[in-house]
Amino acid sequence: MERNKKPSKETKDNWHNDSNNWIWGIFYYNKEDKRMFPPKRNKLMGWTTNFANPNSVFILIIIIAILCVLGKYIK
């Protein structure tokens, strides 16, 4: 795939349906997919993190840290 060309909807659907991109069926891991939060396997359930994208993992860690800090002070 070209560097600046965005993948088509068909390509994204193929990535999403490929079981090799899902670890244990729940963790999405695809280095070719640059989306940080692609839809979950069941698209009605929301989004998941693309664990192959370091930015999405970083944002997920920040969100968890914020929730932990807020949870400590809201009690």
DSSP file (Angstrom, degrees, kcal/mol; ACC not computed):
  #  RESIDUE AA STRUCTURE BP1 BP2  ACC     N-H-->O    O-->H-N    N-H-->O    O-->H-N    TCO  KAPPA ALPHA  PHI   PSI    X-CA   Y-CA   Z-CA
    1    1 A M              0   0    0      0, 0.0     5,-0.0     0, 0.0     0, 0.0   0.000 360.0 360.0 360.0 140.1    0.0    0.0    0.0
    2    2 A E        -     0   0    0      1,-0.1     3,-0.1     4,-0.1     0, 0.0  -0.269 360.0-117.1 -65.3 155.3    1.3    3.5   -0.8
    3    3 A R  S    S+     0   0    0      1,-0.2    -1,-0.1     3,-0.0     0, 0.0   0.895 108.6  29.9 -63.7 -45.5    2.4    5.6    2.1
    4    4 A N  S    S+     0   0    0      2,-0.1     2,-0.4     0, 0.0    -1,-0.2   0.505  95.3 104.3 -96.7  -5.1   -0.1    8.4    1.8
    5    5 A K        -     0   0    0     -3,-0.1     0, 0.0     1,-0.0     0, 0.0  -0.640  67.0-135.3 -82.9 129.0   -3.0    6.5    0.4
    6    6 A K        -     0   0    0     -2,-0.4    -4,-0.1     1,-0.1    -2,-0.1  -0.575  27.9-105.7 -80.4 144.7   -5.8    5.6    2.8
    7    7 A P        -     0   0    0      0, 0.0    -1,-0.1     0, 0.0     2,-0.0  -0.367  35.9-113.3 -69.2 149.4   -7.1    2.1    2.7
    8    8 A S     >  -     0   0    0      1,-0.1     4,-2.4    -2,-0.1     5,-0.2  -0.261  26.4-106.3 -75.3 167.2  -10.5    1.5    1.2
    9    9 A K  H  > S+     0   0    0      1,-0.2     4,-2.5     2,-0.2     5,-0.2   0.874 122.8  55.2 -61.2 -36.9  -13.6    0.4    3.2
   10   10 A E  H  > S+     0   0    0      2,-0.2     4,-2.3     1,-0.2    -1,-0.2   0.910 107.5  48.4 -63.3 -42.4  -13.2   -3.0    1.5
   11   11 A T  H  > S+     0   0    0      2,-0.2     4,-2.5     1,-0.2    -2,-0.2   0.922 111.8  49.3 -63.5 -44.4   -9.5   -3.3    2.8
   12   12 A K  H  X S+     0   0    0     -4,-2.4     4,-2.5     1,-0.2    -2,-0.2   0.903 111.3  49.7 -61.5 -41.1  -10.6   -2.2    6.3
   13   13 A D  H  X S+     0   0    0     -4,-2.5     4,-2.3     2,-0.2    -1,-0.2   0.891 109.6  51.5 -64.5 -39.6  -13.4   -4.8    6.3
   14   14 A N  H  X S+     0   0    0     -4,-2.3     4,-1.0     2,-0.2    -2,-0.2   0.915 111.4  47.1 -63.4 -42.6  -10.9   -7.5    5.1
   15   15 A W  H >< S+     0   0    0     -4,-2.5     3,-0.6     1,-0.2     6,-0.3   0.930 112.7  50.2 -61.5 -44.7   -8.5   -6.6    7.9
   16   16 A H  H 3< S+     0   0    0     -4,-2.5    -2,-0.2     1,-0.2    -1,-0.2   0.867 113.5  44.4 -63.5 -38.4  -11.4   -6.6   10.4
   17   17 A N  H 3< S+     0   0    0     -4,-2.3     2,-0.6    -5,-0.1    -1,-0.2   0.586  87.5 103.3 -85.3 -10.8  -12.7  -10.1    9.3
   18   18 A D    X<  -     0   0    0     -4,-1.0     3,-1.8    -3,-0.6     4,-0.1  -0.625  61.5-154.1 -75.7 116.6   -9.2  -11.7    9.1
   19   19 A S  G >  S+     0   0    0     -2,-0.6     3,-1.3     1,-0.3     6,-0.2   0.695  89.7  71.0 -67.0 -17.3   -8.9  -13.9   12.2
   20   20 A N  G 3  S+     0   0    0      1,-0.2    -1,-0.3     3,-0.1    -2,-0.1   0.700  93.0  57.9 -69.6 -17.9   -5.1  -13.5   12.1
   21   21 A N  G <  S+     0   0    0     -3,-1.8     8,-3.0    -6,-0.3     2,-0.5   0.398  95.5  75.6 -90.6   2.5   -5.5   -9.9   13.2
   22   22 A W  E <  S-A   28   0A   0     -3,-1.3     2,-0.5     6,-0.2     3,-0.5  -0.957  70.8-150.0-120.0 116.4   -7.4  -10.9   16.4
   23   23 A I  E >> S-A   27   0A   0      4,-3.5     4,-2.3    -2,-0.5     3,-1.8  -0.753  87.1 -13.0 -85.1 124.1   -5.4  -12.3   19.3
   24   24 A W  T 34 S-     0   0    0     -2,-0.5    -1,-0.2     1,-0.3     0, 0.0   0.647 118.6 -77.1  57.0  16.8   -7.5  -14.7   21.3
   25   25 A G  T 34 S+     0   0    0     -3,-0.5    -1,-0.3     2,-0.2    16,-0.1   0.429 129.9  63.3  80.0  -1.8  -10.5  -13.3   19.3
   26   26 A I  T <4 S+     0   0    0     -3,-1.8     2,-0.6     1,-0.2    -2,-0.2   0.628  81.6  72.7-127.2 -23.4  -10.7  -10.1   21.4
   27   27 A F  E  <  -A   23   0A   0     -4,-2.3    -4,-3.5    21,-0.1     2,-0.4  -0.874  69.7-144.1-103.5 119.8   -7.4   -8.1   21.0
   28   28 A Y  E     +Ab  22  50A   0     21,-0.6    23,-2.5    -2,-0.6     2,-0.4  -0.687  24.4 171.3 -84.8 127.9   -7.0   -6.4   17.6
   29   29 A Y        +     0   0    0     -8,-3.0     2,-0.3    -2,-0.4    21,-0.1  -0.876  12.1 144.9-141.6 103.0   -3.4   -6.3   16.4
   30   30 A N    >   -     0   0    0     -2,-0.4     3,-0.5     3,-0.2    22,-0.1  -0.893  28.2-167.3-145.0 109.5   -2.7   -5.2   12.8
   31   31 A K  T 3  S+     0   0    0     -2,-0.3    -1,-0.1     1,-0.2    19,-0.0   0.770  91.0  56.9 -67.7 -26.5    0.4   -3.2   11.9
   32   32 A E  T 3  S+     0   0    0      2,-0.0     2,-0.7     1,-0.0    -1,-0.2   0.790  91.0  80.6 -75.3 -26.8   -1.0   -2.2    8.5
   33   33 A D    <   -     0   0    0     -3,-0.5    -3,-0.2     1,-0.1    19,-0.1  -0.720  59.3-171.6 -85.7 115.4   -4.1   -0.6   10.0
   34   34 A K        +     0   0    0     -2,-0.7    -1,-0.1    19,-0.0     2,-0.1   0.485  48.1 115.1 -88.0  -3.4   -3.2    2.9   11.2
   35   35 A R        -     0   0    0      1,-0.1    18,-0.1    14,-0.0    15,-0.1  -0.444  55.5-153.8 -66.8 139.2   -6.5    3.5   13.0
   36   36 A M  S    S+     0   0    0      1,-0.2    14,-2.3    -2,-0.1    -1,-0.1   0.870  86.9  26.4 -80.7 -37.4   -6.0    3.8   16.7
   37   37 A F  S    S+     0   0    0     12,-0.2    -1,-0.2    10,-0.0    12,-0.2  -0.732  75.6 176.7-130.3  82.7   -9.5    2.6   17.7
   38   38 A P        -     0   0    0      0, 0.0    10,-2.9     0, 0.0   -10,-0.1  -0.344  43.5 -81.4 -77.3 166.6  -11.1    0.3   15.1
   39   39 A P  B     -C   47   0B   0      0, 0.0     8,-0.3     0, 0.0     4,-0.1  -0.319  49.4-106.4 -67.2 152.3  -14.5   -1.3   15.7
   40   40 A K        -     0   0    0      6,-2.3     6,-0.1     2,-0.3   -14,-0.1  -0.149  39.4 -93.8 -67.8 172.0  -14.8   -4.4   17.8
   41   41 A R  S    S+     0   0    0      1,-0.2     2,-0.9   -16,-0.1    -1,-0.1   0.910 128.4  47.9 -57.1 -43.3  -15.4   -7.8   16.3
   42   42 A N  S >  S-     0   0    0      1,-0.1     3,-2.7     2,-0.0    -2,-0.3  -0.876  86.7-156.0 -94.5 102.6  -19.1   -7.3   16.9
   43   43 A K  G >  S+     0   0    0     -2,-0.9     3,-1.0     1,-0.3    -3,-0.2   0.691  87.0  66.1 -59.6 -20.9  -19.4   -3.7   15.5
   44   44 A L  G 3  S+     0   0    0      1,-0.2    -1,-0.3    -5,-0.1     3,-0.1   0.645  90.4  67.0 -73.3 -13.3  -22.4   -3.0   17.7
   45   45 A M  G <  S-     0   0    0     -3,-2.7     2,-0.4     1,-0.3    -1,-0.2   0.465 106.8-117.7 -88.5  -2.4  -20.3   -3.3   20.8
   46   46 A G    <   -     0   0    0     -3,-1.0    -6,-2.3    -4,-0.2    -1,-0.3  -0.834  48.7 -31.7 108.8-142.7  -18.2   -0.1   20.1
   47   47 A W  B     -C   39   0B   0     -2,-0.4     2,-0.3    -8,-0.3    -6,-0.1  -0.766  42.3-159.0-121.6 162.9  -14.5    0.2   19.5
   48   48 A T        -     0   0    0    -10,-2.9     2,-0.4    -2,-0.3   -21,-0.1  -0.800  30.8 -94.5-130.0 174.0  -11.3   -1.6   20.6
   49   49 A T        -     0   0    0     -2,-0.3     2,-1.1   -12,-0.2   -21,-0.6  -0.753  24.8-132.8 -92.5 137.1   -7.6   -0.6   20.7
   50   50 A N  B >   -b   28   0A   0    -14,-2.3     3,-2.0    -2,-0.4     7,-0.3  -0.792  20.3-164.9 -85.5 100.8   -5.3   -1.5   17.8
   51   51 A F  T 3  S+     0   0    0    -23,-2.5   -22,-0.2    -2,-1.1    -1,-0.2   0.568  82.4  65.4 -69.7  -8.1   -2.5   -2.9   20.0
   52   52 A A  T 3  S+     0   0    0    -24,-0.3    -1,-0.3   -22,-0.1   -23,-0.1   0.598  87.5  79.5 -84.2 -12.7   -0.1   -2.8   17.0
   53   53 A N    X>  -     0   0    0     -3,-2.0     4,-1.6     1,-0.1     3,-0.5  -0.860  69.6-157.6 -98.0 111.6   -0.3    1.0   17.0
   54   54 A P  H 3> S+     0   0    0      0, 0.0     4,-2.1     0, 0.0    -1,-0.1   0.811  90.5  58.6 -61.3 -29.7    1.9    2.5   19.8
   55   55 A N  H 3> S+     0   0    0      1,-0.2     4,-2.3     2,-0.2     5,-0.2   0.904 105.2  48.7 -65.9 -40.1   -0.1    5.7   19.9
   56   56 A S  H <> S+     0   0    0     -3,-0.5     4,-2.2    -6,-0.3    -1,-0.2   0.873 110.9  50.2 -69.3 -35.5   -3.3    3.9   20.8
   57   57 A V  H  X S+     0   0    0     -4,-1.6     4,-2.2    -7,-0.3    -1,-0.2   0.910 110.7  50.5 -66.7 -41.1   -1.6    1.8   23.5
   58   58 A F  H  X S+     0   0    0     -4,-2.1     4,-2.2     2,-0.2    -2,-0.2   0.927 111.3  47.4 -61.6 -46.1   -0.2    5.0   25.0
   59   59 A I  H  X S+     0   0    0     -4,-2.3     4,-2.5     1,-0.2    -1,-0.2   0.894 110.1  53.4 -63.5 -39.9   -3.6    6.7   25.0
   60   60 A L  H  X S+     0   0    0     -4,-2.2     4,-2.3     1,-0.2    -1,-0.2   0.907 109.2  48.6 -61.5 -41.9   -5.2    3.6   26.6
   61   61 A I  H  X S+     0   0    0     -4,-2.2     4,-2.4     2,-0.2    -2,-0.2   0.901 111.0  50.5 -64.7 -41.3   -2.6    3.7   29.4
   62   62 A I  H  X S+     0   0    0     -4,-2.2     4,-2.5     2,-0.2    -2,-0.2   0.920 110.4  49.5 -62.5 -44.1   -3.2    7.4   30.0
   63   63 A I  H  X S+     0   0    0     -4,-2.5     4,-2.3     1,-0.2    -2,-0.2   0.921 111.9  48.0 -62.0 -44.4   -7.0    6.8   30.1
   64   64 A I  H  X S+     0   0    0     -4,-2.3     4,-2.2     1,-0.2    -1,-0.2   0.904 111.6  50.6 -63.3 -41.3   -6.5    4.0   32.7
   65   65 A A  H  X S+     0   0    0     -4,-2.4     4,-2.3     2,-0.2    -2,-0.2   0.917 110.5  49.0 -63.2 -43.3   -4.2    6.2   34.8
   66   66 A I  H  X S+     0   0    0     -4,-2.5     4,-2.8     1,-0.2     5,-0.2   0.919 111.2  49.8 -62.7 -43.4   -6.7    9.0   34.8
   67   67 A L  H  X S+     0   0    0     -4,-2.3     4,-2.4     1,-0.2    -1,-0.2   0.878 110.5  50.5 -63.5 -37.7   -9.5    6.7   35.8
   68   68 A C  H  X S+     0   0    0     -4,-2.2     4,-1.4     2,-0.2    -2,-0.2   0.914 112.6  46.1 -65.7 -43.0   -7.3    5.3   38.6
   69   69 A V  H  X S+     0   0    0     -4,-2.3     4,-1.4     2,-0.2     3,-0.2   0.930 114.6  47.0 -65.9 -45.6   -6.5    8.7   40.0
   70   70 A L  H  X S+     0   0    0     -4,-2.8     4,-1.7     1,-0.2    -2,-0.2   0.888 109.5  54.9 -63.6 -38.7  -10.1    9.9   39.8
   71   71 A G  H  X S+     0   0    0     -4,-2.4     4,-0.7     1,-0.2    -1,-0.2   0.824 105.7  52.6 -63.1 -31.9  -11.3    6.7   41.4
   72   72 A K  H  < S+     0   0    0     -4,-1.4    -1,-0.2    -3,-0.2    -2,-0.2   0.862 115.7  38.9 -71.8 -36.0   -8.9    7.3   44.4
   73   73 A Y  H  < S+     0   0    0     -4,-1.4    -2,-0.2     1,-0.2    -1,-0.2   0.621 106.4  63.4 -92.8 -14.1  -10.2   10.9   44.9
   74   74 A I  H  <        0   0    0     -4,-1.7    -1,-0.2     1,-0.2    -2,-0.1   0.740 360.0 360.0 -83.9 -21.7  -13.9   10.3   44.3
   75   75 A K     <        0   0    0     -4,-0.7    -1,-0.2    -5,-0.2    -2,-0.1   0.530 360.0 360.0 -49.0 360.0  -14.5    7.9   47.2
